[in-house]
Amino acid sequence: MNFSFSSKVKDLQRCLQVFMDEHIYPNEQRYHDEIERNRWSPPAVIEELKPKARAAGLWNLFLPDREHGAGLTNLEYAPLAEIMGRSFISPEVFNCSAPDTGNMEVLARYGTGEQKERWLKPLLAGEIRSCFSMTEPGVASSDATNIEASIVRQGDEYVINGRKWWSSGAGDPRCKVAIFMGRTHTGRTDTGRTDKDRTDADRIDPEKTGRSAAPHQQQSMVLVPMDSAGLRIERMLTVFGYDHAPHGHGEITFENVRVPVSNMLLGEGRGFEIAQGRLGPGRIHHCMRCIGVAERALETMCKRVQARVAFGKPLAEQGTLRADIARSRMEIEQARLLTLKAAYMMDTVGNKEARAEIAMIKVVALPAVATNRSSDPDLVSITSLVSCLPSTSLSKRYFQRISETSEGYSSLRITALTRSAGESCALNCDSADPMAERTTRMTPANIVRECVTVTWFSTTGAFLTVVTGGF
Ligand SMILES: Cc1cc2nc3c(=O)[nH]c(=O)nc-3n(C[C@H](O)[C@H](O)[C@H](O)COP(=O)(O)OP(=O)(O)OC[C@H]3O[C@@H](n4cnc5c(N)ncnc54)[C@H](O)[C@@H]3O)c2cc1C
């Protein structure tokens, strides 16, 4: 394996870094302020920056398809995704944000000419956004063969019924289309026997069971315009209290929604085939963006522990902090190398052959960064925990949250030892980095609660990451 980057990639890295310095980092606070003023409206700053990114040639870099995108391999795109991941606002500015990236790849790879014209074109131009509706509240969706929503053909139309949740991006008014996963083959036989009643031989022999099919051939993906009659967004979900506006994660009811049969992607029963194609690149993108935010978190913390003095010496010289920083450095390096290896494998031997490595980067690399391997949860929470998160906006939100917790946690542990219980402690973040600019006031009760949250999230977050797949 040779991980040295070509001159094309090095040039793009340089351009991206310059753009990040000139346009992205200085506008993070403005983005945050605009969202605070109007939560479910796209911030003007993003729309202002998009034409600049496009003019700089930093647009649709994720798309390996030369006709529509930059034509970069996974290994070439990975270091660029890492740079974009350093800021929660940048992926969208470069039209490289999830779930649009995965959806655009699906359309580019499997869409008909008509589907590309109607949906891929405006997505590539950054004029609209999209969501992916697979997960359902009613079934364990980590096993997508469980998906129950139905797609039933009636004449020239499909009639769609089901309830979905965690449809990321559905809260954005620019979200105009959903890729919806549901059953075209119900798994129910003419005799009324259900899937459970059927033998394994029945399941894998569609001839015997009429409309039923092997479990991995029962699901299909269909394009559903968000303004379809019968489509209702019931609520936006929160992740640890954050709604991630204006992106959001929607719970959506589909009640007798009708779409033309031409909206079917690839063909009935081919949903898993599409999902497989979508998963690999999306996971590389997520992992590299997470590594980007982990790097930034580590840099932020390194600056901070050098600048602050406690008990007569910089925090950086206190206790085990240096070892913890080294451990985080190693975990990030390991995660990056493993992700680059997965990207290299995808490029050289294909997604199928690389499936073990694609799984590893979530099952080993990201949880290694995400979970607390060190003895000091404050350090891990500031550098590493954020990196398990599946979306960059989430990372930002969670970074803020964890920054509060962990920056406070170091000081507070000492303080808590020297102060009597019940006394409150003031924590001040005065770093010049806007990501570290938080002031919070915590009571010992809050500290305990936060520690529990961090520990719980360390395991649950890794767990979620494993099952979240490429969204
Ligand atoms: C922030 C966020 C964004 C998301 N965005 C999208 C989106 O855009 N579109 C979409 O369709 N979905 C989205 N999801 C949903 C996500 O894909 C699902 O949560 C995931 O697929 C798991 O499904 P489930 O929630 O039904 O969990 P379940 O399947 O009910 O699983 C419950 C628990 O069991 C564990 N588990 C499952 N199988 C095993 C096993 N074999 N061994 C051990 N443990 C197991 C899981 O890890 C999980 O902790 C998002 C989720 C989050 C948190």
The ligand as an SDF file (V2000), in Angstrom:
LIG
                    3D

 53 58  0  0  0  0  0  0  0  0999 V2000
  -28.0820   10.7320   14.3420 C   0  0  0  0  0  0  0  0  0  0  0  0
  -28.7010    9.6130   13.5770 C   0  0  0  0  0  0  0  0  0  0  0  0
  -28.9850    9.7750   12.2260 C   0  0  0  0  0  0  0  0  0  0  0  0
  -29.6170    8.7720   11.5020 C   0  0  0  0  0  0  0  0  0  0  0  0
  -29.9300    8.9810   10.1890 N   0  0  0  0  0  0  0  0  0  0  0  0
  -30.6580    8.0630    9.5200 C   0  0  0  0  0  0  0  0  0  0  0  0
  -31.1400    8.3310    8.1910 C   0  0  0  0  0  0  0  0  0  0  0  0
  -30.8490    9.3760    7.5990 O   0  0  0  0  0  0  0  0  0  0  0  0
  -31.9460    7.4080    7.6170 N   0  0  0  0  0  0  0  0  0  0  0  0
  -32.3100    6.2470    8.2350 C   0  0  0  0  0  0  0  0  0  0  0  0
  -33.0430    5.4650    7.6480 O   0  0  0  0  0  0  0  0  0  0  0  0
  -31.8520    5.9670    9.4960 N   0  0  0  0  0  0  0  0  0  0  0  0
  -31.0630    6.8440   10.1470 C   0  0  0  0  0  0  0  0  0  0  0  0
  -30.6350    6.5880   11.4360 N   0  0  0  0  0  0  0  0  0  0  0  0
  -31.0640    5.3650   12.0980 C   0  0  0  0  0  0  0  0  0  0  0  0
  -30.0030    4.3220   12.2190 C   0  0  0  0  0  0  0  0  0  0  0  0
  -29.6020    3.8520   10.9730 O   0  0  0  0  0  0  0  0  0  0  0  0
  -30.6200    3.2200   13.0720 C   0  0  0  0  0  0  0  0  0  0  0  0
  -30.7450    3.7130   14.3780 O   0  0  0  0  0  0  0  0  0  0  0  0
  -29.8250    1.9810   13.0400 C   0  0  0  0  0  0  0  0  0  0  0  0
  -29.9150    1.3840   11.7790 O   0  0  0  0  0  0  0  0  0  0  0  0
  -30.2840    0.9760   14.1080 C   0  0  0  0  0  0  0  0  0  0  0  0
  -31.6410    0.6710   13.9860 O   0  0  0  0  0  0  0  0  0  0  0  0
  -32.5990    0.7660   15.2480 P   0  0  0  0  0  0  0  0  0  0  0  0
  -32.5290    2.1520   15.7950 O   0  0  0  0  0  0  0  0  0  0  0  0
  -33.9450    0.2500   14.8160 O   0  0  0  0  0  0  0  0  0  0  0  0
  -31.9660   -0.1710   16.3550 O   0  0  0  0  0  0  0  0  0  0  0  0
  -32.2910   -1.7370   16.6060 P   0  0  0  0  0  0  0  0  0  0  0  0
  -32.1520   -2.4960   15.3460 O   0  0  0  0  0  0  0  0  0  0  0  0
  -33.5800   -1.8400   17.3600 O   0  0  0  0  0  0  0  0  0  0  0  0
  -31.0970   -2.0830   17.5350 O   0  0  0  0  0  0  0  0  0  0  0  0
  -31.1490   -1.8130   18.9490 C   0  0  0  0  0  0  0  0  0  0  0  0
  -29.8190   -2.0950   19.5490 C   0  0  0  0  0  0  0  0  0  0  0  0
  -29.4640   -3.4420   19.3350 O   0  0  0  0  0  0  0  0  0  0  0  0
  -28.1420   -3.5310   18.8730 C   0  0  0  0  0  0  0  0  0  0  0  0
  -27.9580   -4.6600   17.9670 N   0  0  0  0  0  0  0  0  0  0  0  0
  -28.5690   -4.8710   16.7990 C   0  0  0  0  0  0  0  0  0  0  0  0
  -28.1170   -5.9930   16.2360 N   0  0  0  0  0  0  0  0  0  0  0  0
  -27.1810   -6.4830   17.0500 C   0  0  0  0  0  0  0  0  0  0  0  0
  -26.3250   -7.6170   17.0260 C   0  0  0  0  0  0  0  0  0  0  0  0
  -26.3260   -8.4490   15.9940 N   0  0  0  0  0  0  0  0  0  0  0  0
  -25.4940   -7.8130   18.0640 N   0  0  0  0  0  0  0  0  0  0  0  0
  -25.4730   -6.9790   19.1120 C   0  0  0  0  0  0  0  0  0  0  0  0
  -26.2410   -5.8830   19.1880 N   0  0  0  0  0  0  0  0  0  0  0  0
  -27.0830   -5.6310   18.1820 C   0  0  0  0  0  0  0  0  0  0  0  0
  -27.9260   -2.2190   18.1480 C   0  0  0  0  0  0  0  0  0  0  0  0
  -26.5720   -1.8620   18.1580 O   0  0  0  0  0  0  0  0  0  0  0  0
  -28.7270   -1.2340   18.9320 C   0  0  0  0  0  0  0  0  0  0  0  0
  -27.9860   -0.6660   19.9670 O   0  0  0  0  0  0  0  0  0  0  0  0
  -29.9610    7.5540   12.1610 C   0  0  0  0  0  0  0  0  0  0  0  0
  -29.6520    7.3740   13.5150 C   0  0  0  0  0  0  0  0  0  0  0  0
  -29.0370    8.3840   14.2270 C   0  0  0  0  0  0  0  0  0  0  0  0
  -28.7440    8.1860   15.6820 C   0  0  0  0  0  0  0  0  0  0  0  0
  1  2  1  0
  2  3  1  0
  2 52  2  0
  3  4  2  0
  4  5  1  0
  4 50  1  0
  5  6  2  0
  6  7  1  0
  6 13  1  0
  7  8  2  0
  7  9  1  0
  9 10  1  0
 10 11  2  0
 10 12  1  0
 12 13  2  0
 13 14  1  0
 14 15  1  0
 14 50  1  0
 15 16  1  0
 16 17  1  0
 16 18  1  0
 18 19  1  0
 18 20  1  0
 20 21  1  0
 20 22  1  0
 22 23  1  0
 23 24  1  0
 24 25  2  0
 24 26  1  0
 24 27  1  0
 27 28  1  0
 28 29  2  0
 28 30  1  0
 28 31  1  0
 31 32  1  0
 32 33  1  0
 33 34  1  0
 33 48  1  0
 34 35  1  0
 35 36  1  0
 35 46  1  0
 36 37  1  0
 36 45  1  0
 37 38  2  0
 38 39  1  0
 39 40  1  0
 39 45  2  0
 40 41  1  0
 40 42  2  0
 42 43  1  0
 43 44  2  0
 44 45  1  0
 46 47  1  0
 46 48  1  0
 48 49  1  0
 50 51  2  0
 51 52  1  0
 52 53  1  0
M  END
$$$$
